[in-house]
Amino acid sequence: VQSIRGCFETLLDNELPKETERHLMESGYQSAMRLSNLLEDVTLITRITDAKATLPICPVNVKDVIDGICEEVAQYKPENRMRIHVDVADNVAVEGNRQLIDAIFRNLINNAIAYSGGRDIYISAIEENSDFYKFDFYDNGSGVEAKHLDKIFERFYRIDKGRSRAAGGTGLGLSIVKNSIQVHQGEIHISNQPSGGLRFDILLPSLQ
């Protein structure tokens, strides 16, 4: 908010070259987008923790959700997207809240794009048993140091504060992922791939 205010105060109180005005408007816009993203994430995580009993539950086709996110990622600038390889059958459905299922995969994908340094994302699903599907999500980036693995789902936890802020992250994405999975009575485990990259193993209840 201070950044946005500072940009507008400078624009209003000074006669500036067009180039400087353009720079201040872009800076103010970027700050406004970061604030908007933060408000959206805070609203969602508050809803998860305080009003989960009121969340609508219905059959959710996970392949449809992932395909929708992939279509959006395909529109990102080349430097802001990765190749996403999806091995999820068309009939994979879970009993859950569509907004939260979307938030799980959207945040994992955007987190990999922003921080992994990799080129590819892999998402697959198998039927773990009659009650759960197991989803594997991993990238071929650099992974993270082991000391961060048990803290990475904490709210506002940042491995690299400067890089996270520059990427526009709110520090809530992976916390939203974990809380969304827990609302569905599922599980998530994180590890580094032996060949490099970060891996998430996820259990979600299958459609009964």
QUICORVEN-V244957 format. One record per residue. RES is the residue in one letter. PHI is phi as a letter, one per 20 degrees, with the letter a starting at -180 (* if undefined). PSI is psi as a letter, one per 20 degrees, with the letter a starting at -180 (999 if undefined). D_LAST is the distance of its C-alpha to the last C-alpha in Angstrom with 2 decimals. Layout:
BEGIN
res->[RES:RES]
phi->[PHI:PHI]
psi->[PSI:PSI]
d_last->[D_LAST:D_LAST]
END
This chain:
BEGIN
res->[V:Q:S:I:R:G:C:F:E:T:L:L:D:N:E:L:P:K:E:T:E:R:H:L:M:E:S:G:Y:Q:S:A:M:R:L:S:N:L:L:E:D:V:T:L:I:T:R:I:T:D:A:K:A:T:L:P:I:C:P:V:N:V:K:D:V:I:D:G:I:C:E:E:V:A:Q:Y:K:P:E:N:R:M:R:I:H:V:D:V:A:D:N:V:A:V:E:G:N:R:Q:L:I:D:A:I:F:R:N:L:I:N:N:A:I:A:Y:S:G:G:R:D:I:Y:I:S:A:I:E:E:N:S:D:F:Y:K:F:D:F:Y:D:N:G:S:G:V:E:A:K:H:L:D:K:I:F:E:R:F:Y:R:I:D:K:G:R:S:R:A:A:G:G:T:G:L:G:L:S:I:V:K:N:S:I:Q:V:H:Q:G:E:I:H:I:S:N:Q:P:S:G:G:L:R:F:D:I:L:L:P:S:L:Q]
phi->[*:f:f:f:f:f:f:f:f:f:f:f:e:c:e:c:f:g:f:f:g:f:f:f:f:f:f:f:f:f:f:f:f:f:f:f:f:f:f:f:f:f:f:f:f:f:f:f:e:d:c:f:f:e:f:f:d:b:f:c:e:f:f:f:f:f:f:f:f:f:f:f:f:f:e:f:f:g:f:d:b:c:f:d:d:d:c:c:f:f:e:f:c:c:e:a:d:f:f:f:f:f:f:f:f:f:f:f:f:f:f:f:f:f:c:f:m:e:d:c:c:c:c:c:b:c:e:f:a:f:d:c:d:d:d:d:c:b:c:d:e:e:m:c:f:g:f:e:f:e:d:f:e:f:f:m:f:c:f:c:f:f:f:f:f:f:e:n:f:e:n:d:g:f:f:f:g:f:f:f:f:f:g:e:m:d:c:b:c:c:b:e:f:g:e:o:o:d:c:c:d:c:d:c:f:f:f:e]
psi->[g:h:g:g:g:g:g:h:g:g:h:h:i:q:o:q:q:h:g:g:g:g:g:h:g:g:g:h:g:g:h:h:h:g:g:g:g:g:g:g:g:g:g:g:h:g:h:g:h:h:k:h:i:i:p:p:p:r:p:p:o:h:g:g:g:g:h:g:g:h:h:g:h:i:i:r:q:h:i:k:r:r:p:o:o:p:m:p:q:h:j:o:q:q:o:a:p:g:g:h:g:g:h:g:h:g:h:g:g:h:g:g:g:h:i:h:j:a:h:q:p:p:p:r:p:q:o:g:a:i:h:q:q:p:p:p:p:r:r:k:b:i:a:q:q:h:i:i:h:j:i:h:j:q:p:j:p:p:g:n:g:g:h:g:g:h:i:j:q:i:j:i:g:h:h:g:g:g:h:h:g:h:h:j:k:a:q:p:q:q:r:p:p:h:j:q:r:q:p:p:p:p:p:q:p:r:p:999]
d_last->[46.47:49.85:49.64:48.94:51.71:54.12:53.61:54.29:57.24:58.82:58.31:59.79:62.72:64.06:65.42:63.52:63.62:60.94:59.43:59.11:57.60:55.00:54.15:53.77:51.56:49.26:49.18:48.40:45.62:44.00:44.25:42.75:39.75:39.28:39.48:36.99:34.47:35.05:34.55:31.25:29.98:31.35:29.79:26.31:26.56:28.06:25.21:22.71:24.80:26.21:23.78:20.27:19.37:20.26:18.25:16.15:12.40:10.71:9.01:11.62:12.99:14.65:17.26:18.46:18.90:20.84:22.87:23.92:25.18:26.96:28.75:30.05:31.18:33.07:35.23:36.29:39.83:40.22:40.97:37.79:35.18:33.86:32.52:28.72:27.31:23.64:21.86:18.30:16.93:16.55:12.97:11.72:9.34:8.18:7.28:10.97:14.50:16.06:19.48:18.58:16.70:19.88:22.06:20.73:21.67:24.62:26.22:25.83:27.40:30.14:30.90:31.43:33.60:35.67:36.28:35.42:38.46:36.52:36.25:32.76:29.16:26.54:22.75:20.51:16.96:15.86:12.80:13.97:11.89:8.60:7.50:9.73:11.68:15.40:17.53:21.29:23.59:27.34:30.70:34.08:36.06:38.07:35.44:36.58:38.76:37.11:38.48:36.25:32.89:32.26:33.36:31.82:28.93:31.47:32.26:35.26:35.77:37.67:38.77:41.53:42.34:44.72:42.49:39.44:41.54:43.06:39.65:38.72:35.97:35.19:34.22:30.87:28.68:27.38:27.13:24.85:22.73:22.47:21.95:19.21:17.31:18.08:16.82:13.31:13.98:14.65:17.93:20.71:23.82:26.91:29.73:32.54:32.40:35.31:36.50:36.22:33.66:30.90:27.51:24.25:21.44:18.17:14.84:11.92:8.36:6.20:3.78:0.00]
END
